[in-house]
Amino acid sequence: MDTIGVQKFQFHSNRSTITFQTSDIAWVIDFVIHLKDKVKVLEPPFLVEDVKNTIKKISSLYES
């Protein structure tokens, strides 16, 4: 967790919340995509949308 600068980690029966700060939004998007369905971005709203848009772009590569 130290490698991504985690400031806050909460664990609630099979669910965890990780909070950290970064100026590298592209890295965060890549990190989330790498973790696949094991994570969900909750906030900020712009990051939620950026992740959704990236997933849509990836999905469109596989459409017939």
Residue pairs with C-beta under 8 A, 6 or more apart in sequence:
1 9
1 18
4 18
4 20
4 22
4 31
5 20
5 21
5 22
6 18
6 19
6 20
7 19
7 20
7 21
8 17
8 18
8 19
8 20
9 16
9 17
9 18
9 19
10 16
10 17
17 42
22 28
25 47
25 50
28 47
29 47
29 50
29 51
29 54
32 39
32 41
32 51
33 51
33 54
33 55
33 58
41 47
41 48
41 51
42 48
